[in-house]
Amino acid sequence: MNKADVLLGLQWGDEGKGKIVDVLTPKYDIIARFQGGPNAGHTLEFNGIKHVLHTIPSGIFHPTAINIVGNGVVIDPVIFKKELDALTNMGVDFKSKLLISKRAHLILPTHRLLDAASEASKGKNKIGSTLKGIGPTYMDKTGRNGLRVGDIESPDFKEKYNVLVEKHKQLLAFHQYEYNLAELEPAWFTAIDALKQLTFIDSEHYVNDAIKKGKKILAEGAQGSLLDIDFGSYPFVTSSNTVCAGACNGLGIAPNKIGGVIGIFKAYCTRVGSGPFPTELDNETGEKIRQIGREFGATTGRARRTGWLDIPALKYAIDINGVTELMMMKADVLSDFANIDICTHYIHRGERIDYLPFSIEPSEVTPVYETVKGWNCDLTKLTAKEQLPKELSDYVKYIEKAVGVPITIVSIGPDRTQTIHM
């Protein structure tokens, strides 16, 4: 039986999923995004040009693949239109190969205002939202108030929009938040008209039909497993299910139709925004990783927090996703280090454990490290696994042994060509 593969991040997002989807797309007929929205920033580099996608699947630059924005995604029409304009400027023909689920929810200008009002009211307890309106949109979805892509085709679309906006205005008044909605609405309605050029589909029928016809499908996740609304470091998480099960909800495919699960992780760890981060290096070493790795958010430009690889967290993500193969990104960033630390366990309430407990706040867990020898050489020009320095091969083997899953790709630079198949 034909099945869909799932590709997702195993850390706090920013693992390099966009690059890997781009590398793997030639093997697939369909690339489908299943959750998240423009809070994602998938960066792809090829032919010396850097591209950042937020909502559109990362297979869009390949001539043949169909790209689907699934029902689990939330869409900001304004940001979506900007992405389409950028593709048009590059001569990418997207009309024939970009499809949008009618069940995907729309982010309204007032959702973004609510996001900003909510973060402002939290003061120092803020969760580090990207302020893209993601949370309020998912809240309307679960609160059964949402506006969906399929509603755009309805004759009373404007009326439905106005009803929701009135609800939002009451909430904004409660927050005593100053805003000017009249400034934001024209661009939003212009972008809605731009969306109408695209094909809206009943994505669950489309995807299941494609599976029956033997098409190869890759479900592309956004953010990372440790930001999952259920399994992440709550409340410092995103508003959707970023784990493998989210592909079932976000595309309408049954669990028994999931094939391979590809887990992407960095050779170290990063985190954007607030929340616990056991292996964080708030020192010169952390700053060095940040500068070499250009660790600044693709969506917000914010500096990412950096730290050593966390094996208990990685094992946890592998378990809840059923990962069948791993891909390690940014090995080149650690090239300047004589020694590299790996977190193998935590001390949790006086006990040594190798799993992720309910709370990973600094008061609850202290990381236990093992030091390994660094490779201390430039990797970026290498082309085959035989050329990898012994220390890097040892690092790969160490991780494989610790987590029990093979690493099939090691990335040694941002370009699609800087990819070593193991």
Number of C-alpha atoms within 10 A of each C-alpha: 8 15 22 28 20 29 26 29 31 30 27 22 28 28 29 23 29 27 23 24 25 21 18 13 22 14 11 18 17 25 30 30 28 31 29 26 29 25 21 26 24 27 21 23 17 14 8 6 8 11 17 18 24 24 25 26 27 27 30 24 18 16 12 15 21 21 27 28 30 33 28 25 27 29 27 26 25 22 18 21 19 14 18 20 14 15 17 12 9 10 9 15 15 17 11 12 18 22 22 25 24 21 24 26 25 26 27 28 22 25 25 20 22 25 20 17 21 21 17 14 13 10 9 10 11 16 18 15 21 22 20 25 26 28 23 24 28 24 14 16 17 10 10 9 15 21 21 20 23 18 18 20 12 11 9 10 14 12 11 16 15 11 11 17 17 12 12 19 17 11 16 19 11 10 14 11 16 10 13 9 13 9 10 14 15 11 15 19 15 13 18 19 14 16 19 12 9 15 14 21 19 15 24 20 13 15 21 19 12 18 18 11 10 14 17 18 26 28 29 28 30 32 29 28 32 26 28 22 18 17 17 21 22 17 15 19 26 28 19 24 27 32 31 30 17 21 30 20 18 29 28 19 21 14 14 10 15 20 16 16 21 28 29 26 26 23 25 23 25 27 24 21 17 16 19 15 20 22 22 18 18 11 10 9 13 17 18 17 23 19 12 13 18 12 20 17 18 18 17 15 10 13 18 20 21 25 26 22 25 25 21 21 23 22 21 21 24 25 12 14 22 16 22 17 19 23 24 23 24 19 21 23 23 23 20 16 15 12 13 19 18 22 21 19 22 25 14 20 11 10 9 14 17 18 16 19 15 11 13 19 14 13 9 15 22 19 21 18 18 10 10 16 15 20 24 16 15 14 21 18 11 17 15 12 14 11 12 17 16 13 14 22 16 16 19 19 13 14 21 15 11 13 16 13 16 17 20 14 18 26 25 24 22 20 18 18 17 19 23 20 13 14
